[in-house]
Amino acid sequence: MRVSTVLITGGAGFIGVNAS
């Protein structure tokens, strides 16, 4: 579950940076 959380958090952060 930790790995999935990291992937989701990293993906959301990456998308957020691109959106900015």
C-alpha positions as a Markdown table, in Angstrom:
| # | Residue | x | y | z |
|---|---|---|---|---|
| 1 | Met | 0.0 | 0.0 | 0.0 |
| 2 | Arg | 2.9 | 2.3 | 0.7 |
| 3 | Val | 4.3 | 1.9 | -2.8 |
| 4 | Ser | 0.8 | 2.7 | -4.3 |
| 5 | Thr | 0.5 | 5.7 | -2.1 |
| 6 | Val | 3.9 | 7.0 | -3.2 |
| 7 | Leu | 3.1 | 6.5 | -6.8 |
| 8 | Ile | -0.3 | 8.3 | -6.4 |
| 9 | Thr | 1.3 | 11.1 | -4.5 |
| 10 | Gly | 4.2 | 11.5 | -6.9 |
| 11 | Gly | 1.8 | 11.4 | -9.9 |
| 12 | Ala | -0.5 | 14.0 | -8.4 |
| 13 | Gly | 2.5 | 16.2 | -7.5 |
| 14 | Phe | 3.9 | 15.8 | -11.0 |
| 15 | Ile | 0.5 | 16.7 | -12.6 |
| 16 | Gly | 0.2 | 19.7 | -10.2 |
| 17 | Val | 3.6 | 21.0 | -11.3 |
| 18 | Asn | 2.7 | 20.7 | -14.9 |
| 19 | Ala | -0.6 | 22.4 | -14.3 |
| 20 | Ser | 1.3 | 25.3 | -12.6 |
